[in-house]
């Protein structure tokens, strides 16, 4: 039954493909561990979420741990510990993206997807975004937003919801960016919130 609720499913810094060793991280962590945990978390979130008519799946960047065949970050070339070949990681990234969207679409009437780039998956996130848009192009209930911008803002009633990874924009600059880049939404809303990834610990701004 239709209602005026919105459910938000933020996916922040999942780093699919990250490898951790018992010697360094306290436990062995491999690609299949990430896939199993993410699917279980998505199922748990959906089970505990009211049947809002509208839902947003918001990947906030760094969904994939690596962006290339050399296992280094795109800009700083920092070395990365990865589990599996890039093609194997890419397959699991797409599998999890589709799993999340399909499961959310089973629970909500309308689903909007935003797929942000991060500093670990700057290029591949755009490829995933394009692939998802093509995959769901004939699904009237699922809309995949396509853009190369590092920000995205939507409106729901009196609330503005912003999404970005957070590596290219300082937190203090986000309000002005929302006001200048999305002036109609800014003017039409009373409450404004940014959802960011990148910072791997709790921080309040």
C-alpha positions as CSV (number, residue, x, y, z in Angstrom):
1,X,0.0,0.0,0.0
2,X,1.4,3.4,-1.0
3,X,2.5,5.8,1.7
4,X,4.7,8.9,2.1
5,X,7.7,7.1,3.7
6,X,11.2,6.9,2.4
7,X,13.7,4.2,3.3
8,X,17.4,4.9,2.9
9,X,19.9,2.1,2.4
10,X,23.4,3.6,2.5
11,X,26.3,1.4,1.3
12,X,29.5,3.1,2.6
13,X,33.0,1.8,2.0
14,X,32.3,-1.9,1.6
15,X,35.8,-2.4,0.0
16,X,34.8,-5.5,-1.9
17,X,38.0,-7.4,-2.7
18,X,40.0,-6.3,0.4
19,X,42.3,-9.0,1.8
20,X,43.3,-9.1,5.4
21,X,45.7,-11.6,7.0
22,X,45.4,-13.2,10.4
23,X,49.0,-12.0,11.0
24,X,48.0,-8.3,10.5
25,X,44.3,-7.9,11.1
26,X,43.4,-10.3,13.8
27,X,41.5,-12.6,11.3
28,X,41.7,-13.8,7.8
29,X,39.3,-11.9,5.5
30,X,38.7,-12.9,1.9
31,X,36.4,-12.0,-1.0
32,X,33.8,-14.7,-0.1
33,X,33.7,-13.3,3.4
34,X,32.7,-9.9,2.2
35,X,30.1,-11.3,-0.2
36,X,28.4,-13.4,2.6
37,X,28.5,-10.6,5.1
38,X,27.1,-7.9,2.8
39,X,24.2,-10.1,1.7
40,X,23.4,-11.0,5.3
41,X,23.5,-7.3,6.3
42,X,21.2,-6.3,3.4
43,X,18.7,-9.0,4.3
44,X,18.8,-8.0,7.9
45,X,18.3,-4.3,7.1
46,X,15.3,-5.0,4.8
47,X,13.7,-7.3,7.4
48,X,13.8,-4.5,10.0
49,X,12.7,-1.7,7.6
50,X,9.1,-0.5,7.3
51,X,7.5,-1.0,3.9
52,X,8.1,2.6,2.8
53,X,6.7,3.3,-0.7
54,X,10.0,4.9,-1.8
55,X,13.5,3.6,-1.2
56,X,17.0,4.9,-2.0
57,X,20.0,2.6,-2.5
58,X,23.0,5.0,-2.0
59,X,26.4,3.7,-2.6
60,X,28.7,6.3,-1.1
61,X,31.9,5.2,-2.8
62,X,34.7,2.6,-2.3
63,X,32.3,-0.2,-2.9
64,X,35.2,-1.9,-4.7
65,X,38.6,-2.0,-2.9
66,X,40.6,-1.9,-6.1
67,X,40.1,0.0,-9.4
68,X,42.7,-1.5,-11.7
69,X,44.9,-4.5,-12.4
70,X,47.9,-3.3,-10.4
71,X,46.2,-3.2,-7.0
72,X,47.0,0.5,-6.3
73,X,44.7,3.4,-5.6
74,X,44.0,5.5,-8.7
75,X,45.5,8.8,-7.6
76,X,48.1,8.2,-4.9
77,X,49.1,4.7,-6.1
78,X,49.0,3.4,-2.6
79,X,49.5,-0.4,-2.6
80,X,46.4,-2.4,-1.7
81,X,46.0,-6.0,-0.4
82,X,43.4,-7.6,-2.7
83,X,41.9,-11.1,-2.7
84,X,41.4,-12.4,-6.2
85,X,42.0,-11.2,-9.7
86,X,40.4,-7.9,-10.8
87,X,37.9,-9.8,-12.9
88,X,36.8,-11.9,-9.9
89,X,36.4,-8.8,-7.8
90,X,34.5,-7.0,-10.5
91,X,32.1,-9.9,-10.8
92,X,31.3,-9.9,-7.1
93,X,30.9,-6.1,-7.1
94,X,28.2,-6.4,-9.8
95,X,26.7,-9.4,-8.0
96,X,26.3,-7.5,-4.7
97,X,25.1,-4.4,-6.4
98,X,22.3,-6.3,-8.2
99,X,21.5,-8.3,-5.1
100,X,21.0,-5.1,-3.0
101,X,18.8,-3.4,-5.6
102,X,16.7,-6.5,-6.3
103,X,16.1,-7.2,-2.6
104,X,15.2,-3.6,-1.9
105,X,12.8,-3.6,-4.9
106,X,11.1,-6.6,-3.5
107,X,10.3,-4.6,-0.3
108,X,9.5,-1.1,-1.7
109,X,7.4,0.2,-4.6
110,X,9.9,2.7,-6.1
111,X,13.7,2.4,-5.8
112,X,16.2,5.1,-6.7
113,X,19.8,4.2,-7.0
114,X,22.8,6.6,-6.7
115,X,26.3,5.1,-7.2
116,X,29.1,7.4,-6.1
117,X,32.8,7.1,-7.0
118,X,35.3,6.9,-4.2
119,X,39.1,7.2,-4.0
120,X,39.5,3.4,-4.3
121,X,37.0,2.9,-7.2
122,X,37.0,6.2,-9.1
123,X,36.6,4.7,-12.6
124,X,35.0,1.3,-11.9
125,X,32.1,2.9,-9.9
126,X,31.1,4.8,-13.1
127,X,31.2,1.6,-15.1
128,X,29.0,-0.1,-12.5
129,X,26.6,2.9,-12.5
130,X,26.3,2.6,-16.3
131,X,25.8,-1.1,-16.2
132,X,23.1,-0.9,-13.6
133,X,21.3,1.8,-15.5
134,X,21.3,-0.4,-18.6
135,X,20.3,-3.5,-16.6
136,X,17.2,-1.7,-15.1
137,X,16.3,0.5,-18.1
138,X,13.0,-1.3,-18.7
139,X,12.1,-1.6,-15.0
140,X,9.6,1.2,-14.2
141,X,10.1,0.7,-10.5
142,X,13.9,1.2,-10.4
143,X,15.7,4.3,-11.5
144,X,19.5,4.5,-11.6
145,X,20.8,8.0,-11.5
146,X,23.7,8.6,-14.0
147,X,26.2,11.3,-13.5
148,X,30.0,11.9,-13.3
149,X,29.5,14.4,-10.5
150,X,30.8,13.5,-7.1
151,X,27.6,14.7,-5.4
152,X,24.0,13.9,-5.7
153,X,21.0,15.5,-3.8
154,X,17.4,14.4,-3.7
155,X,14.3,15.8,-2.1
156,X,11.7,14.0,0.0
157,X,9.0,16.3,1.3
158,X,10.8,18.8,3.5
159,X,14.0,16.9,3.6
160,X,17.1,17.2,1.4
161,X,19.3,14.2,1.2
162,X,22.8,14.6,-0.1
163,X,25.3,11.8,-1.1
164,X,29.0,12.0,-1.7
165,X,32.1,9.9,-0.9
166,X,33.8,12.7,1.0
167,X,37.4,12.4,-0.3
168,X,37.2,15.5,-2.6
169,X,35.1,17.8,-0.5
170,X,35.6,19.1,3.0
171,X,32.6,18.6,5.3
172,X,32.4,22.3,6.1
173,X,31.9,23.0,2.4
174,X,28.9,20.6,1.9
175,X,26.1,23.0,2.9
176,X,27.2,25.7,0.4
177,X,27.6,23.0,-2.3
178,X,24.0,21.9,-1.7
179,X,22.7,25.4,-1.7
180,X,24.6,26.5,-4.9
181,X,24.4,23.2,-7.0
182,X,20.9,22.2,-6.0
183,X,19.2,25.6,-5.3
184,X,15.6,24.4,-6.0
185,X,15.9,21.6,-3.5
186,X,17.6,23.8,-1.0
187,X,14.8,26.4,-1.2
188,X,12.1,23.8,-1.0
189,X,13.3,22.0,2.1
190,X,13.6,22.6,5.8
191,X,15.9,19.8,6.9
192,X,19.1,19.0,5.0
193,X,21.4,16.1,5.6
194,X,24.6,14.9,3.8
195,X,25.5,11.2,3.8
196,X,29.3,10.6,3.3
197,X,31.7,7.8,3.3
198,X,35.5,7.8,3.3
199,X,36.0,8.5,7.0
200,X,36.4,5.1,8.6
201,X,35.3,6.2,12.1
202,X,32.3,8.0,13.6
203,X,32.5,11.8,13.2
204,X,29.9,14.5,13.8
205,X,30.0,17.8,11.9
